[in-house]
Amino acid sequence: MEIASKYNFVMIFGKKKNRREEQRVTVNAPATLKVLTGAAGDLQVTLVDVSPKGAGLQTPEFVMRGLTVEVVWAGGAMRGKVQYCRPAEAGAGYQLGLRLD
């Protein structure tokens, strides 16, 4: 029996199963998040992981869903829309999900 959760996981007999189409690669690198729409400003963030369609970041501040942002890090740059920003599970800050353009 499957019960869908709101965070792209499916519960199968009490175990989480990732439903993402592509595998994410762990990065854990410092980066700069530049807001391109809405409120202006740059944030120093951590690029946690990346896939062909998205990225996960750790941010010190809340970023509104739907904003277009650019993430610049030592490995390059990427642009996308904020899909979610929720309090981090452990520690301070927020977990941000980015859907790449």
C-alpha positions in Angstrom: 0.0 0.0 0.0 1.4 3.4 -0.9 0.6 6.7 0.8 2.0 9.8 -1.1 3.6 12.5 1.0 3.9 16.1 -0.1 7.7 15.9 -0.4 8.1 13.7 -3.5 8.4 10.5 -1.5 6.2 7.4 -1.3 5.8 5.4 1.8 5.9 1.7 1.1 5.5 -0.4 4.2 7.0 2.3 6.4 10.1 3.0 4.2 10.6 6.2 2.1 11.2 5.7 -1.6 12.5 8.6 -3.7 10.2 9.3 -6.7 12.6 11.7 -8.6 13.2 10.9 -12.2 16.9 11.6 -12.1 19.4 10.7 -9.4 20.9 13.7 -7.5 24.6 14.1 -7.0 25.8 15.3 -3.6 27.8 18.5 -3.9 27.9 20.4 -0.5 29.7 23.4 -1.9 29.4 27.1 -1.0 27.4 29.2 -3.5 25.7 32.5 -4.1 22.0 32.6 -4.7 21.0 35.7 -6.8 17.3 36.6 -6.8 16.3 37.7 -10.4 12.6 38.4 -9.8 10.9 40.0 -6.9 13.0 41.2 -4.0 16.7 42.0 -4.9 19.6 40.6 -3.1 22.2 37.9 -2.9 22.5 35.1 -0.3 25.4 33.0 0.6 24.1 29.4 0.5 25.2 25.8 0.4 24.5 23.8 -2.8 23.6 20.5 -1.3 22.9 18.4 -4.4 22.1 18.7 -8.1 20.4 16.7 -10.8 19.6 17.5 -14.5 16.2 19.0 -13.5 16.8 20.5 -10.0 19.0 21.3 -7.1 18.8 21.3 -3.3 20.2 24.2 -1.3 20.6 25.2 2.4 19.8 28.9 2.9 20.1 31.1 6.0 16.9 33.0 5.0 13.4 32.1 3.7 13.0 32.5 -0.1 9.5 32.8 -1.6 8.2 30.0 -3.9 8.0 31.0 -7.5 11.0 33.4 -7.6 13.5 33.0 -10.4 17.0 32.7 -9.0 20.5 32.0 -10.2 23.0 29.9 -8.3 26.7 30.6 -8.9 29.3 28.2 -7.5 32.8 27.0 -8.3 31.3 24.4 -10.7 29.4 26.9 -12.8 26.0 28.6 -12.7 22.4 27.5 -13.0 19.0 29.3 -13.2 15.6 28.1 -12.0 12.5 28.7 -10.0 12.1 28.1 -6.3 9.7 25.1 -5.8 9.8 25.1 -2.0 11.6 26.6 1.0 10.9 25.0 4.4 12.7 25.0 7.8 15.7 22.7 7.8 15.3 19.4 9.5 18.4 19.8 11.6 19.9 23.1 12.6 19.1 26.7 11.5 18.1 27.9 8.1 16.0 26.5 5.3 16.0 23.7 2.7 15.3 25.1 -0.7 14.2 23.1 -3.8 15.0 24.6 -7.2 13.6 23.5 -10.5 16.1 24.3 -13.2 15.1 26.1 -16.4 
